[in-house]
Amino acid sequence: MRIVFSGSIAFDYLMTFPGYFKDHILPDELDSLSLSFLTDSMTRQRGGTAANGAYNYALLMGKATVLGTAGHDFDKYRAHLASVGVDTSEIVEIADEFTASFFANTDLSNAQIASFYPGAMAYAAQLKLSDLHFTPDLVVISPDDPGAMRARVRECQELNIPYLYDPSQQIVSMEPEDLHAGVTGAHMILVNAYEFRLIEKKLGLTEEDITDKCAVLGITRGKHGAVILAQGTRNETPAFPTENVLDPTGAGDAFRGGFLRGVALDLSWELCGLVGALAATYCLEQVGTQNHYYTPSAFVDHFRIHFDDEGELDVLLEQ
């Protein structure tokens, strides 16, 4: 299965403040707020929903193509994706822009002050699925420039290409009609529990309403695992055991990459969920969304420490 991952490509600038923001904010002076925090660390990490998902799909030998826009600072990032087998030929670099950037400062209580600069992502709507040199088996529509997300939904429906809809952090800013079009035309929907509640509130749709319209509904629930509703069944997936959670950022994207690899290999829904859960755990155990790495054989060995796949995962070793 050849999957196009459409969505953001970004750099994450992560900083830590060795104190508490609340100690420096005066509630009575919010209308004249002006603060500067001296951080004690900063790292730049590769990120973005499309790139994260494709990275994890490719680690399991899946054919992943990223469709999106990046800036003139993207050359090393492109090489990194290509090194694990991601097809980057459909990533267009915008010469006068920086790659989208997320700036986050986190204090000792894990409170966070953040800003997002879209940069080259603002040009993503100019890219067309119809310009691809192949027809994808599935398109993942994840958070991106809002115009690009609308265009991807419309094109998938017009070209009769199945798509996985993952609006996640863009739900709050989307118009109800755009969200409704994306949800009701999707082949799969994959969101976290909070995001699903936002969809329910914004559209008035229940789990049953959505599963009547799409083939698969996946809802991730962090440490409580995930639920996959498909073909009239409800499959509860536990979180994969871990004792070394360092950073939750990107775990949801990793789950999507692993889950979709299971789908591509025609595994059972239970196994698809567990493959996604283990992929998410590898991400959780590293700082950054693409700093983990494994071979398919190492992945299968790790899986079998905790779960019995009855030999079904041998198909990963044959790729």
Summary of the structure (lengths in Angstrom):
residues: 319
radius of gyration: 19.6
end to end distance: 12.4
largest distance: 64.0
contacts: 1073
relative contact order: 0.14
helix: 42%
strand: 23%
